[in-house]
Amino acid sequence: MVIKKDGKIIVHPYIPNSVPEVQEEMLKVIGVSSIEELIDKVIPKELQFKGELGLPEPLLSEYELKRHVMKILSKNKTCEECLCFLGGGTWPHYVPAICDEIASRAEFLTAYAGETYEDHGRWQALFEYQSFMAELLDMDVVSVPIYSWGHAAGTSIRMASRITGKNEALIVDTISPERRRIIENYVEPHVKIKWIKHDPETGMMDLEDLKSKIPSNTAAVYFENPSYLGFIETQGKEISEIAHDKGALVVVGVDPISLGVLELPSHYGADIVCGDLQPLGIHMNFGGGLAGFVATRDDPKFVKEIPYRIFGLAKTIVEGEYGFGDLAFERTSFMVRETPTESKEFVGTAAALWGIVAGVYLALMGPKGMWEIGKTIMQRSKYAMKRLSEIEGVMVPRFKAPHFKEFVVDFNATNMTVKEINARLLDYGIIGGIDLSRDFPELGNSALYCVTEIHTKEDIDRLHDALEEIISGRRKR
């Protein structure tokens, strides 16, 4: 990389191909005379920034640059330093050491798709991941991981539209605000979205509102279970019956770590199940350890609409021997690169590494382990709700419903904002819940708290004591 500053060419000694002579040769090969000409060919001039960026002097020492970045990172309050009750899509779960060990292996960590020296090992690992997820979900077919739950939900809704030939989706209004924006972006203009109200007392879907809004051109009804706000939607069977009676498919977004204790979506009528793998052995990574999945039954009309790679078993030329390879490759945009196939989504780089990690996690846990961790999470979140409800002016949980892992804490009677409370909690070394006042204004001054298997009784009691002191106005001891 060459930077021109005040007419002087600056070469970074630790960045490849930054020598001017090398760049000139590369530009000559591709048929342009300068970097500026190359940019002009791909970015219209009216979109190009004409001013100065006002950047500081470049750091030519790799050590100086590292030190500069570490200084910036040190401003963060991490979950290693603080007790974290923040969830909402990226949750604090324990990551077994073996997950990191396998994830760091060179054949998984550094190799990229299409390389013969690594694909068969990676394909087998992903086949095993798909098998474990299929068993966990009690579904037949599971895609390789994609970017996120929001991405998977958007894909699932578009799949439903292609399968049914209809162009409308009904979605309950308690889903994650981030996923809401991703879905809206992803399905437009092909699918129109209508929002279904929730019951203000229980948080669950308003079935009467669903019945009044579901027309014959509805492709899918989508809801999340457990919901973004933590409560468990116990009306899954009724929702599925209403949807199916109108010829619509049911898409359920799910937290996979809940499935050791909660009823499986496929058992109450889900046609497509999606969600995120982050709870299954993947670090929070400052909000970036995400990987969506899509699962369906083994029905050709469903499977052919999954636009992402699926790995299966295939016979080899050796009698009795099997290998691993792409299933129904013609479904994907890999088959015809220059044009999208049958208006499906384009397949790009996916989060395959996280699928391998999730497979390791599920193999380690087994059915009994998934039941135990689900039970532990429910018990500890129940204890947290009980303890926090003892604080004067605090109502927990906000919704009268069973909960899993997350719950809404209502601070409306405290005369303090969630922003103020969270700022004070940091003084106690605690990261508080998500402020819901912007995305769910009807809840007023409320926050979404998360309790998982990592939170001990002592941790929860510590949160209780800190909140009680903050709200009562007493000083921190």
Secondary structure, DSSP 8 states (H G I E B T S, - for coil): -EEEETTEEEE-TTSTT-SHHHHHHHHHHHT-SSHHHHHHHHS-GGGS--S---------SHHHHHHHHHHHHTTS--TTTSEE---TTS------HHHHHHHT-HHHHT--TT-TTTHHHHHHHHHHHHHHHHHHHT-SEE---BS-HHHHHHHHHHHHHHHHT--EEEEETTS-HHHHHHHHHHHTTTSEEEEE-B-TTT-SB-HHHHHHH--TTEEEEEEESS-TTSB--TTHHHHHHHHHHTT-EEEEEE-GGGTTTS--GGGGT-SEEEEE-TTTT---GGGT---EEEEE-S-HHHHTT--S--EEEEE-SSTT-EEEEESSGGGSTTSSSSS-GGG--------HHHHHHHHHHHHHHHHHHHHHHHHHHHHHHHHHHHHHTTSTT-BS-SSSS-BSSEEEEE-GGGT--HHHHHHHHHHTTEE--EE-TTT-GGG-SEEEEE--TT--HHHHHHHHHHHHHHHHT----
